[in-house]
C-alpha cells in the first residue's frame, strides 16, 4: 500500500497530528511521524498488548520494530531514525550534532564557530562551561539562518598554521597559543 502524502501550505505534515513535522521519525515502511505522535501511537498499542514486540504503521499497517531490542516501549519512538529530508516545524532546521551521533534528536539552538558543530541547549551549557571551549564563538540559530555567508567567513582561519587542514580545537594557556589536536598532543599535553 502506498504511503499517504499529506501536505499543507507550509509543506508535508504528520499523518497523525496533521501539523508540520516536529522531529520526524521514519518507520521502515517509509511513512514519517512527529516523534511525540509516534510515541503516543506506540503507547496506545502497548496498552492493548501485554508484551509488544512490534507496532503496526498507522498509515500502511505494516509491522515495524525498533532498531534496538529489549528497550522499554516508552523509548521506542526515539529508536526509529530521524527523517532529515522533511522540514521540521520549529525554526530550527538542524539537529544537535553531538546528540544526533548518539541517536537522540535534539533541535540545535546554537552553532560553535570554532568546533563547527550545531548544539542543543544542554550541550551549549556544557560547551560554555568547559575550560577548552568556554571562549569559543557561539552563534544562535537565528544568526546562522540570517547570514550563513558571515558564519563561513568566521569559520575561516580556524585551522592550524603548522599542520595544514587541522582545525583549531584547543588553547594552551601557558603558551597563549591556539592548538590543533596534533599540536596539543605533541607539545602542550602537559600544559595547564
C-alpha positions as CSV (number, residue, x, y, z in Angstrom):
1,X,0.0,0.0,0.0
2,X,1.4,3.5,-0.9
3,X,2.1,5.9,1.9
4,X,-0.3,8.8,2.3
5,X,1.2,12.1,1.4
6,X,-0.3,14.9,3.5
7,X,0.6,18.5,2.8
8,X,-0.4,21.9,4.0
9,X,0.6,25.4,2.7
10,X,3.8,25.0,4.8
11,X,4.7,21.6,3.3
12,X,4.3,18.0,4.3
13,X,2.5,17.2,7.6
14,X,2.5,14.4,10.1
15,X,-0.4,11.9,9.3
16,X,-1.3,11.7,12.9
17,X,-1.5,15.4,14.2
18,X,-1.8,16.9,10.7
19,X,0.7,19.6,11.6
20,X,4.2,20.3,10.2
21,X,6.7,17.7,11.4
22,X,8.3,18.1,14.8
23,X,11.3,15.8,15.0
24,X,10.1,13.5,12.1
25,X,10.8,9.8,12.8
26,X,10.6,7.4,9.9
27,X,9.4,3.8,10.1
28,X,11.0,1.1,7.9
29,X,7.9,1.1,5.6
30,X,8.6,4.8,4.7
31,X,6.0,6.9,6.5
32,X,7.2,9.5,8.9
33,X,5.6,10.9,12.1
34,X,6.4,13.5,14.7
35,X,8.3,11.8,17.5
36,X,5.6,12.6,20.1
37,X,2.9,11.4,17.8
38,X,4.7,8.1,17.1
39,X,5.3,7.6,20.8
40,X,1.7,8.2,21.5
41,X,0.7,5.6,18.9
42,X,3.2,3.1,20.5
43,X,1.8,3.8,24.0
44,X,-1.7,3.1,22.7
45,X,-0.6,-0.1,21.0
46,X,1.3,-1.3,24.1
47,X,-1.8,-0.8,26.3
48,X,-3.6,-3.3,24.1
49,X,-0.9,-6.0,24.1
50,X,1.0,-7.2,27.2
51,X,4.3,-8.0,25.5
52,X,4.6,-5.7,22.5
53,X,7.3,-6.7,20.0
54,X,6.3,-4.6,17.1
55,X,3.8,-1.9,16.1
56,X,1.6,-1.5,13.1
57,X,2.3,1.6,11.0
58,X,-0.7,4.0,11.4
59,X,-0.6,4.6,7.6
60,X,0.1,1.3,5.8
61,X,-0.4,-1.1,8.7
62,X,2.9,-2.9,8.0
63,X,4.8,-4.2,11.1
64,X,7.7,-2.1,12.4
65,X,10.1,-2.9,15.2
66,X,12.6,-0.6,16.9
67,X,16.3,-1.0,15.9
68,X,17.4,-2.0,19.5
69,X,15.5,-4.8,21.1
70,X,14.7,-5.1,24.8
71,X,14.1,-1.4,25.3
72,X,11.0,-0.1,27.2
73,X,8.2,0.9,24.8
74,X,8.3,4.4,26.2
75,X,11.6,4.8,24.3
76,X,10.7,3.2,21.1
77,X,9.9,6.4,19.1
78,X,13.5,7.6,19.7
79,X,14.9,4.4,18.3
80,X,13.5,5.0,14.8
81,X,15.7,7.2,12.6
82,X,15.1,10.9,12.1
83,X,13.9,11.8,8.6
84,X,16.3,14.7,7.8
85,X,14.7,15.3,4.4
86,X,11.4,16.5,5.8
87,X,11.1,20.1,7.0
88,X,10.7,20.5,10.8
89,X,8.0,22.5,12.5
90,X,10.3,24.7,14.6
91,X,12.6,27.4,13.3
92,X,15.5,25.0,13.7
93,X,16.4,23.2,10.6
94,X,19.3,21.4,12.2
95,X,19.7,18.9,15.0
96,X,22.4,18.9,17.6
97,X,25.5,17.1,16.2
98,X,26.6,15.6,19.5
99,X,23.1,14.3,20.4
100,X,22.4,13.1,16.8
101,X,25.6,10.9,16.9
102,X,24.1,9.2,20.0
103,X,20.8,8.6,18.3
104,X,18.9,11.4,20.0
105,X,17.1,14.1,18.0
106,X,17.6,17.4,19.9
107,X,16.9,20.6,18.0
108,X,20.0,22.8,17.6
109,X,19.9,26.2,19.4
110,X,23.4,27.4,18.6
111,X,26.5,26.8,16.5
112,X,30.1,26.9,17.7
113,X,32.2,28.6,15.0
114,X,35.4,27.0,16.4
115,X,34.2,23.5,16.7
116,X,31.9,23.8,13.6
117,X,29.1,22.0,15.4
118,X,25.4,22.6,16.0
119,X,24.4,22.2,19.6
120,X,21.2,21.9,21.6
121,X,20.6,23.9,24.7
122,X,22.0,21.3,27.1
123,X,25.2,20.8,25.0
124,X,25.7,24.6,24.7
125,X,25.6,24.9,28.5
126,X,28.3,22.3,28.9
127,X,30.3,23.7,26.0
128,X,30.3,27.2,27.6
129,X,31.5,25.7,31.0
130,X,34.4,23.7,29.6
131,X,37.8,25.1,30.1
132,X,38.8,24.4,26.5
133,X,35.7,25.8,24.9
134,X,34.3,28.5,27.1
135,X,35.8,31.3,24.9
136,X,34.6,29.8,21.6
137,X,32.3,32.0,19.5
138,X,28.8,30.7,19.6
139,X,26.1,31.9,17.2
140,X,22.4,31.5,17.7
141,X,20.4,29.5,15.1
142,X,18.7,32.8,14.2
143,X,22.1,34.4,13.4
144,X,23.1,31.3,11.4
145,X,19.8,31.3,9.4
146,X,20.0,35.1,8.7
147,X,23.6,35.3,7.5
148,X,25.3,32.0,6.6
149,X,27.9,33.8,4.5
150,X,29.3,35.6,7.5
151,X,29.4,32.4,9.5
152,X,31.5,30.8,6.9
153,X,33.9,33.7,7.0
154,X,34.1,33.5,10.8
155,X,35.0,29.8,10.5
156,X,37.8,30.5,8.0
157,X,41.2,30.9,9.7
158,X,40.5,28.4,12.4
159,X,42.9,25.9,11.1
160,X,46.4,25.2,12.3
161,X,49.3,27.1,10.7
162,X,51.7,24.2,11.4
163,X,49.5,21.3,10.4
164,X,47.7,22.1,7.2
165,X,44.0,21.4,7.3
166,X,43.8,20.6,11.0
167,X,41.1,22.5,12.9
168,X,42.0,24.5,16.0
169,X,40.3,22.7,18.9
170,X,42.4,23.6,22.0
171,X,44.0,26.7,23.6
172,X,47.2,26.4,25.6
173,X,47.0,29.0,28.5
174,X,50.7,28.5,29.4
175,X,51.9,29.5,25.9
176,X,48.8,31.6,25.0
177,X,48.5,29.6,21.8
178,X,45.6,28.0,19.9
179,X,46.4,24.4,19.0
180,X,45.1,21.7,16.7
181,X,44.9,18.1,18.1
182,X,48.4,17.3,16.8
183,X,50.0,20.4,18.4
184,X,48.2,19.7,21.6
185,X,49.3,16.0,21.9
186,X,52.9,16.6,20.7
187,X,53.7,19.8,22.6
188,X,51.1,21.0,25.0
189,X,49.6,17.9,26.6
190,X,51.3,18.6,30.0
191,X,50.4,22.4,30.0
192,X,47.6,23.7,32.1
